[in-house]
Amino acid sequence: MEITNPTNQEVLVRASCFLQERQPSFSKEDCDWYTRQLSLYLNQWSMTDLLIHLNQPAKIGMWEQMEPLLIRLSNFEPLQYITNQVEFYGREFIVSPDTLIPRPETEELVEKIITFF
């Protein structure tokens, strides 16, 4: 019998279940969202790329790359610190635990300031 690599969809399902088991306070929808975001990050894909590749075999070692990141998420580490990136006001920024993660309210404040001046 030939052993095949799991599809990207199968990795996402496994990852979501793993995260939900480790952190029951996360809803299924949150777990699904987090695992999609990690898959996009690890594969350097857009959402369109993910949908195109969903039923294709995942790259070898994808689960091994994702599992430690899921553990960090289950310990309430912000996704932005795990991926080292955040979008703010239409731009990508590099973040680390030494930086603050911009909040949506800050974007609103920037818009009001720009409109004011």
QUIDA-V535595 format. One record per backbone hydrogen bond with DSSP energy under -0.5 kcal/mol. NH is the residue of the N-H (numbers start at 0). CO is the residue of the C=O. E is the energy in kcal/mol with one decimal. If there is no record, write none. Layout:
BEGIN
((NH;CO;E) (NH;CO;E))
END
This chain:
BEGIN
((3;1;-0.5) (7;52;-0.6) (7;55;-2.1) (8;53;-2.3) (10;6;-2.1) (11;7;-2.3) (12;8;-2.4) (13;9;-2.4) (14;10;-2.8) (15;11;-2.6) (16;12;-2.4) (17;13;-2.5) (18;14;-2.5) (19;15;-2.3) (20;16;-2.3) (21;17;-2.1) (22;18;-2.1) (25;22;-2.2) (30;26;-2.5) (31;27;-2.6) (32;28;-2.4) (33;29;-3.0) (34;30;-2.3) (35;31;-2.1) (36;32;-2.5) (37;33;-2.4) (38;34;-2.2) (39;35;-2.7) (40;36;-2.3) (41;37;-3.1) (42;38;-2.3) (43;39;-1.0) (44;39;-2.0) (49;45;-2.1) (50;46;-2.3) (51;47;-2.3) (52;48;-2.3) (53;49;-0.8) (55;52;-1.9) (57;5;-3.5) (61;58;-1.8) (64;60;-1.8) (65;61;-2.3) (66;62;-2.8) (67;63;-0.6) (68;64;-0.6) (69;65;-2.3) (70;66;-2.1) (71;67;-1.8) (72;68;-2.2) (73;69;-2.6) (74;70;-1.0) (74;71;-0.5) (75;72;-2.1) (76;71;-2.1) (80;77;-0.9) (81;77;-1.6) (82;78;-2.6) (83;79;-1.1) (84;79;-0.9) (85;92;-2.1) (87;90;-3.2) (90;87;-1.5) (92;85;-2.9) (94;83;-0.8) (98;95;-2.4) (101;99;-0.6) (105;102;-1.1) (106;102;-1.1) (107;103;-1.8) (108;104;-2.0) (109;105;-2.4) (110;106;-2.4) (111;107;-2.2) (112;108;-2.4) (113;109;-2.6) (114;110;-2.5) (115;111;-2.2) (116;112;-2.0))
END
